[in-house]
Amino acid sequence: MQLGRQRLPSIVPNPDFELGLDGWRSRTGGRITLSTDVAHSGRASAMVEGTLEGQNEYFVTYYECGPPWEIIALQPGERYRMQLWLRVDELTDGAPAPNARLATRVKGRTQATFATNFYDLARRGEWQLLETEFTVPPETDAAYIAVNTVTTDPRTVRMYLDDIAIVPATAPRKETYVRAMAEAEDAEASGGVSLVPEGIMDG
């Protein structure tokens, strides 16, 4: 079933940036880079800096690209919790606080959006948890995650994103979800089983 195909171990592509920035981008004016100086956990986070203008997102996952970098494993009718950790070090005075959203899609069109709480700019420079719970609408076949600018005015920023997760709403709450991961090329096959390349999943 196409909806169930995903790159394990997470519904979210590259949720902790330990392996780079694949699956994530910024919008016009925002430069997204891998930070190994600042991280919520592990060794890395994604950093966006620059001056953005217009209706943009500071961070956004790829969409309309298929697996493995598009979120395609959400099950309609199921309830999930999305959480992510954001740290804002610099933001133009007077610019609104960012929040995040998950947007569900049907056949290439956005169907519904679910917003998190806002980052508290009185505590800038601190990692803060943004989260929301949502029930996946009928016929959903894809989704994306974005950190919102909440304004069309120009604003200059330096912020960091790390440890994004989408889990069942009934799952125990954890500050960071850690998952075991193994690459197929590192495995040994036995008992007549063989590894067959599958282009759509890059292996």
Residue frames relative to the residue before (quaternion, step in Angstrom):
aa qw qx qy qz dx dy dz
M 1.0000 0.0000 0.0000 0.0000 0.00 0.00 0.00
Q 0.4959 -0.6992 0.4271 0.2878 3.58 -0.66 1.08
L 0.6375 0.5598 -0.3403 0.4056 3.59 0.95 -0.85
G 0.7143 0.4749 -0.2585 0.4443 3.55 1.05 -0.72
R 0.5459 0.6325 -0.4025 0.3741 3.58 1.22 -0.21
Q 0.2088 0.7572 -0.5942 0.1733 3.55 -0.78 1.01
R 0.4722 -0.6174 0.5286 0.3413 3.53 -1.25 0.31
L 0.3454 -0.7376 0.5430 0.2046 3.56 -0.57 1.18
P 0.6397 -0.0651 -0.7325 -0.2234 1.56 -2.38 0.72
S 0.7018 0.4856 -0.2477 0.4586 3.63 1.19 -0.04
I 0.5413 -0.5850 0.4946 0.3466 3.56 -1.22 0.59
V 0.7099 0.4357 -0.2380 0.4997 3.57 1.07 -0.83
P 0.4245 -0.6967 0.5040 0.2836 3.62 -0.82 0.87
N 0.8635 -0.0303 0.0145 0.5033 3.54 -0.96 0.96
P 0.0712 0.8838 -0.4613 0.0324 3.60 0.78 1.00
D 0.7843 0.3144 -0.1666 0.5082 3.61 1.16 -0.42
F 0.4148 -0.7647 0.4197 0.2589 3.60 1.33 0.13
E 0.3449 0.7404 -0.5077 0.2742 3.58 1.17 0.46
L 0.7516 0.3503 -0.1931 0.5245 3.59 1.17 -0.54
G 0.7546 -0.3515 0.2093 0.5130 3.61 1.17 0.38
L 0.6437 -0.5581 0.4020 0.3356 3.53 -1.34 -0.35
D 0.3271 0.7776 -0.4943 0.2098 3.60 1.23 0.06
G 0.7781 0.3259 -0.2642 0.4675 3.54 -0.96 0.95
W 0.7448 0.3487 -0.1933 0.5351 3.60 1.27 -0.22
R 0.0016 0.7819 -0.6234 0.0039 3.57 -1.19 0.58
S 0.3128 -0.6810 0.6058 0.2673 3.54 -1.38 -0.04
R 0.5169 -0.6328 0.4745 0.3276 3.57 -1.29 0.07
T 0.7958 -0.3450 0.2140 0.4494 3.54 -1.38 0.11
G 0.7915 0.2642 -0.2332 0.4993 3.53 -0.78 1.11
G 0.6778 0.4560 -0.2903 0.4983 3.56 1.21 -0.36
R 0.1866 -0.7714 0.5998 0.1023 3.59 -0.87 0.95
I 0.1494 -0.7956 0.5835 0.0656 3.55 -0.58 1.15
T 0.0547 0.7878 -0.6081 0.0813 3.56 -0.82 1.04
L 0.5050 -0.6181 0.5068 0.3256 3.52 -1.30 0.32
S 0.1727 -0.7820 0.5931 0.0824 3.56 -0.81 1.05
T 0.1063 -0.7773 0.6169 0.0625 3.56 -0.89 0.97
D 0.5583 0.5873 -0.3874 0.4396 3.58 1.31 0.21
V 0.7734 0.2061 -0.0904 0.5926 3.58 1.16 -0.69
A 0.1778 0.7671 -0.6015 0.1349 3.58 -0.88 0.96
H 0.4666 -0.6483 0.5165 0.3085 3.55 -1.14 0.62
S 0.7495 -0.1013 0.0526 0.6521 3.54 1.11 -0.76
G 0.7423 0.3850 -0.2731 0.4755 3.56 -1.21 0.30
R 0.6935 -0.5109 0.3617 0.3566 3.52 -1.25 -0.58
A 0.8100 0.2161 -0.0784 0.5395 3.61 1.19 -0.24
S 0.0547 -0.7409 0.6648 0.0778 3.50 -1.42 0.28
A 0.4790 -0.6085 0.5224 0.3569 3.57 -1.32 0.02
M 0.1219 -0.7865 0.6028 0.0567 3.57 -0.97 0.88
V 0.0889 -0.7509 0.6510 0.0668 3.55 -1.10 0.81
E 0.0931 0.7686 -0.6297 0.0630 3.54 -1.00 0.89
G 0.4866 0.6431 -0.4982 0.3185 3.52 -1.24 0.50
T 0.4989 -0.6160 0.5084 0.3363 3.55 -1.34 -0.20
L 0.1273 -0.8018 0.5834 0.0243 3.54 -0.55 1.24
E 0.0633 -0.7936 0.6051 0.0039 3.55 -1.11 0.69
G 0.7290 0.3686 -0.2951 0.4956 3.56 -1.00 0.81
Q 0.6613 -0.4881 0.3798 0.4244 3.55 -1.32 -0.07
N 0.1769 0.8166 -0.5129 0.1971 3.52 0.12 1.32
E 0.3367 -0.6756 0.6000 0.2649 3.49 -1.40 -0.01
Y 0.4902 -0.6412 0.4976 0.3177 3.55 -1.06 0.74
F 0.7666 0.0104 0.0124 0.6419 3.56 1.01 -0.90
V 0.0956 0.7809 -0.6159 0.0421 3.59 -1.13 0.60
T 0.4358 -0.6730 0.5286 0.2788 3.56 -1.09 0.74
Y 0.5944 -0.5414 0.4476 0.3916 3.55 -1.27 0.39
Y 0.0441 0.7676 -0.6388 -0.0277 3.56 -1.19 0.53
E 0.7583 0.2885 -0.3032 0.4999 3.53 -1.32 0.47
C 0.5745 0.5820 -0.3858 0.4271 3.57 1.06 0.72
G 0.4390 -0.7004 0.4597 0.3247 3.60 1.23 -0.24
P 0.6973 -0.4416 0.3308 0.4575 3.57 -1.28 -0.09
P 0.6214 -0.1180 -0.7594 -0.1528 1.55 -2.28 0.97
W 0.6415 0.6017 -0.3151 0.3565 3.63 1.21 -0.27
E 0.6299 0.4710 -0.3590 0.5025 3.58 1.24 0.08
I 0.4513 -0.6719 0.5122 0.2872 3.59 -1.03 0.77
I 0.1113 0.8271 -0.5368 0.1241 3.59 -0.38 1.23
A 0.6023 0.6179 -0.3368 0.3769 3.61 1.22 0.12
L 0.4457 0.6802 -0.4783 0.3315 3.63 1.18 0.19
Q 0.2999 -0.7728 0.5386 0.1508 3.57 -0.93 0.92
P 0.4637 -0.6874 0.4766 0.2922 3.63 -0.65 1.05
G 0.7821 0.3083 -0.2572 0.4766 3.53 -1.01 0.92
E 0.6340 0.5243 -0.3341 0.4599 3.59 1.21 -0.35
R 0.3399 -0.7358 0.5528 0.1938 3.56 -1.17 0.63
Y 0.0827 -0.8091 0.5814 -0.0224 3.56 -0.87 1.07
R 0.2577 -0.6989 0.6326 0.2122 3.50 -1.41 0.16
M 0.1372 -0.7584 0.6311 0.0876 3.56 -0.97 0.91
Q 0.0597 0.7852 -0.6157 0.0285 3.54 -1.00 0.80
L 0.0245 0.7730 -0.6337 0.0182 3.52 -1.22 0.57
W 0.3501 -0.7194 0.5654 0.2005 3.53 -1.28 0.47
L 0.0617 -0.8017 0.5938 -0.0312 3.55 -0.78 1.13
R 0.0511 -0.7658 0.6403 0.0298 3.56 -1.12 0.77
V 0.1239 -0.7848 0.6063 0.0351 3.58 -0.68 1.15
D 0.1541 -0.8055 0.5683 0.0660 3.57 -0.57 1.15
E 0.7966 0.0517 -0.0102 0.6023 3.59 1.06 -0.75
L 0.1546 0.7523 -0.6313 0.1080 3.55 -1.06 0.84
T 0.5854 -0.6081 0.4093 0.3464 3.57 -0.92 0.95
D 0.5320 -0.6329 0.4588 0.3253 3.58 -0.91 0.93
G 0.7946 0.2820 -0.2331 0.4845 3.54 -0.92 0.95
A 0.5399 0.6022 -0.4168 0.4148 3.60 1.21 -0.23
P 0.5166 -0.6602 0.4351 0.3286 3.61 -0.95 0.75
A 0.5833 -0.5714 0.4509 0.3606 3.52 -1.26 0.50
P 0.4319 -0.6930 0.5050 0.2796 3.60 -0.99 0.73
N 0.0583 -0.7260 0.6757 0.1141 3.48 -1.38 0.29
A 0.4088 -0.6929 0.5247 0.2783 3.59 -1.23 -0.18
R 0.1205 -0.7782 0.6093 0.0935 3.55 -1.28 0.28
L 0.2210 -0.6871 0.6613 0.2042 3.48 -1.38 0.34
A 0.1227 -0.7927 0.5956 0.0440 3.57 -0.83 1.00
T 0.2325 -0.7614 0.5894 0.1375 3.57 -0.83 0.99
R 0.1841 -0.8017 0.5669 0.0447 3.53 -1.13 0.78
V 0.1254 -0.7568 0.6372 0.0742 3.54 -1.28 0.60
K 0.8453 -0.1058 0.0318 0.5228 3.56 -0.66 1.15
G 0.7740 -0.3986 0.1830 0.4567 3.56 0.86 1.02
R 0.6936 0.4278 -0.2849 0.5047 3.61 1.21 0.02
T 0.4921 -0.6539 0.4858 0.3070 3.56 -1.01 0.83
Q 0.2437 -0.8041 0.5358 0.0834 3.52 -0.87 1.08
A 0.7929 -0.0961 0.1174 0.5902 3.57 0.88 -0.96
T 0.1678 -0.7721 0.6026 0.1121 3.56 -1.21 0.50
F 0.1476 -0.7722 0.6165 0.0436 3.52 -1.17 0.77
A 0.1926 -0.8332 0.5158 0.0520 3.56 -0.45 1.27
T 0.4109 -0.6838 0.5526 0.2411 3.52 -1.25 0.61
N 0.6530 -0.4184 0.4252 0.4666 3.52 -1.36 -0.24
F 0.5187 -0.6391 0.4719 0.3158 3.58 -1.28 0.33
Y 0.5429 -0.5809 0.4960 0.3490 3.54 -1.25 0.53
D 0.3695 -0.7288 0.5357 0.2128 3.59 -0.97 0.87
L 0.2746 -0.8084 0.5012 0.1409 3.57 -0.23 1.29
A 0.5369 0.5957 -0.4186 0.4263 3.61 1.21 -0.18
R 0.7335 0.3335 -0.2023 0.5567 3.58 1.27 -0.34
R 0.1702 0.8072 -0.5486 0.1357 3.58 1.03 0.70
G 0.7078 0.3961 -0.3413 0.4749 3.52 -1.13 0.76
E 0.6627 0.4472 -0.3042 0.5180 3.60 1.33 -0.04
W 0.4764 -0.6072 0.5424 0.3318 3.56 -1.22 0.51
Q 0.0114 -0.7973 0.6031 -0.0233 3.57 -0.88 0.98
L 0.4252 -0.7067 0.5170 0.2291 3.54 -1.10 0.84
L 0.0836 -0.7526 0.6522 0.0345 3.56 -0.93 1.01
E 0.1126 0.8223 -0.5472 0.1082 3.59 -0.78 0.93
T 0.0117 -0.7672 0.6410 0.0182 3.52 -1.35 0.38
E 0.2515 -0.7217 0.6157 0.1919 3.55 -1.28 0.43
F 0.0201 0.8102 -0.5824 0.0622 3.56 -1.05 0.75
T 0.3054 -0.6958 0.6138 0.2142 3.52 -1.30 0.46
V 0.4426 -0.7155 0.4754 0.2573 3.58 -0.73 1.07
P 0.4169 -0.7269 0.4844 0.2514 3.62 -0.69 1.06
P 0.6521 -0.5089 0.3843 0.4100 3.58 -1.25 0.39
E 0.8435 0.2303 -0.1915 0.4459 3.54 -1.28 0.66
T 0.3622 0.7292 -0.5057 0.2853 3.62 1.20 0.14
D 0.0396 -0.8136 0.5799 0.0143 3.58 -0.88 0.94
A 0.7882 0.0810 -0.0658 0.6065 3.60 1.27 -0.02
A 0.0754 -0.7810 0.6178 0.0504 3.55 -1.31 0.21
Y 0.0943 -0.7694 0.6193 0.1247 3.54 -1.31 0.15
I 0.3252 -0.7145 0.5897 0.1900 3.55 -1.33 0.43
A 0.0155 0.7932 -0.6083 0.0230 3.58 -1.03 0.81
V 0.2772 -0.6801 0.6447 0.2124 3.53 -1.29 0.53
N 0.3327 -0.8203 0.4459 0.1328 3.54 -0.44 1.31
T 0.4277 -0.6723 0.5401 0.2709 3.55 -1.18 0.64
V 0.2246 -0.8189 0.4919 0.1922 3.61 1.21 -0.63
T 0.7569 0.2339 -0.1815 0.5826 3.61 1.20 0.39
T 0.3537 -0.7092 0.5599 0.2419 3.55 -1.26 0.41
D 0.5133 0.6468 -0.4173 0.3795 3.58 1.28 -0.13
P 0.5830 -0.5678 0.4254 0.3960 3.62 -1.11 0.49
R 0.0889 0.7785 -0.6192 0.0517 3.54 -1.05 0.78
T 0.2942 -0.7485 0.5758 0.1470 3.53 -1.07 0.89
V 0.0219 -0.8410 0.5328 -0.0912 3.52 -0.76 1.06
R 0.0178 0.7125 -0.6950 -0.0950 3.48 -1.43 0.27
M 0.1630 0.7921 -0.5659 0.1602 3.57 -0.54 1.18
Y 0.2929 -0.7548 0.5732 0.1264 3.52 -1.30 0.49
L 0.1398 -0.7770 0.6121 0.0450 3.57 -1.13 0.77
D 0.1226 0.7982 -0.5789 0.1126 3.58 -0.94 0.86
D 0.8654 0.1999 -0.1095 0.4463 3.53 -1.41 0.29
I 0.1585 0.7815 -0.5735 0.1877 3.55 0.56 1.24
A 0.0371 0.8068 -0.5878 0.0457 3.57 -0.96 0.81
I 0.0773 -0.7121 0.6913 0.0957 3.51 -1.31 0.58
V 0.0658 0.7992 -0.5877 0.1078 3.55 -0.60 1.19
P 0.6339 -0.4898 0.3975 0.4475 3.62 -1.19 0.29
A 0.5639 -0.6358 0.4063 0.3357 3.58 -0.97 0.86
T 0.6583 0.5078 -0.3054 0.4643 3.59 1.20 -0.46
A 0.4798 0.6810 -0.4398 0.3356 3.61 1.23 -0.16
P 0.5735 -0.5793 0.4358 0.3816 3.62 -1.06 0.64
R 0.4772 -0.6690 0.4876 0.2948 3.57 -1.01 0.79
K 0.0218 0.7758 -0.6293 0.0405 3.54 -0.97 0.93
E 0.5489 -0.6053 0.4570 0.3514 3.56 -1.10 0.63
T 0.7846 -0.0025 0.0358 0.6190 3.55 1.01 -0.88
Y 0.2756 -0.7480 0.5812 0.1633 3.57 -0.90 0.92
V 0.1148 -0.7930 0.5979 0.0222 3.55 -0.68 1.15
R 0.0802 -0.8145 0.5746 -0.0026 3.56 -0.82 1.04
A 0.4450 -0.6527 0.5382 0.2936 3.52 -1.10 0.70
M 0.0505 -0.8045 0.5918 -0.0016 3.56 -1.08 0.71
A 0.0234 -0.7828 0.6218 0.0020 3.56 -1.03 0.84
E 0.3389 -0.7294 0.5598 0.1991 3.57 -1.05 0.78
A 0.5734 -0.6301 0.4009 0.3368 3.56 -0.95 0.90
E 0.6704 0.5205 -0.3160 0.4240 3.59 0.95 -0.83
D 0.6402 0.5164 -0.3280 0.4647 3.59 1.25 -0.28
A 0.6008 0.5918 -0.3516 0.4065 3.59 1.26 -0.25
E 0.3143 -0.6993 0.6031 0.2203 3.53 -1.34 0.35
A 0.2776 -0.7664 0.5613 0.1432 3.55 -0.84 1.03
S 0.0198 0.7865 -0.6168 0.0261 3.57 -1.11 0.72
G 0.7733 0.3761 -0.2502 0.4449 3.54 -1.29 0.18
G 0.7047 -0.4826 0.2661 0.4469 3.57 1.08 0.70
V 0.5144 0.6202 -0.4287 0.4086 3.60 1.27 0.11
S 0.0487 -0.8015 0.5958 0.0145 3.58 -0.97 0.82
L 0.4632 -0.6613 0.5186 0.2812 3.56 -1.23 0.55
V 0.0764 -0.7959 0.6006 -0.0006 3.57 -0.75 1.11
P 0.4202 -0.7109 0.4929 0.2741 3.65 -0.63 1.04
E 0.0875 -0.7677 0.6340 0.0326 3.54 -1.05 0.86
G 0.4132 -0.7843 0.3980 0.2363 3.56 -0.13 1.30
I 0.6600 0.5447 -0.3311 0.3976 3.57 0.90 -0.88
M 0.7603 0.3206 -0.1891 0.5323 3.58 1.16 -0.55
D 0.4518 -0.7122 0.4321 0.3192 3.57 1.27 0.24
G 0.8221 -0.1200 0.0511 0.5542 3.61 0.99 0.72
